[in-house]
Amino acid sequence: MKKLLAAAALALSPALALAAPAAPAQPTWQLPIMLGLFVLIFWFMVWRPQSKRAKEHKALIAALSKGDEVTTAAGIAGKVTKVSDDYVSVEVSDNVELTFQKQAIVATLPKGTLKAL
């Protein structure tokens, strides 16, 4: 039995040595460069546009005033009748006034848009 195992081991050794050459080692500088590229792409595609939109929305909310025509996140269009610190009253029809949080205002419309609807 021992002779059989020894013969099998000797027969397999040259076959294993010829089977596949070892893969070359990867340079160590590739990983930091790939991670840096990933962070750069993430910043340009996600972080920067999102912060830009947030800044524009913050400016829009700060500039709200009585008489502006706006659209809410729910798609309701109306005219601003009252602005407080956190809330905005919007007239959506004659004698119909709704109160929204300022954050719900997504866009201001050009003057006269509501009359054209």
Secondary structure, 3 states (H helix, E strand, C coil): CHHHHHHHHHHHHHHHHHHCCCCCCCCCCHHHHHHHHHHHHHHHHHHHHHHHHHHHHHHHHHCCCCCCEEEECCCCEEEEEEECCCEEEEEEECCEEEEEEHHHEEEEECCCHHHHC
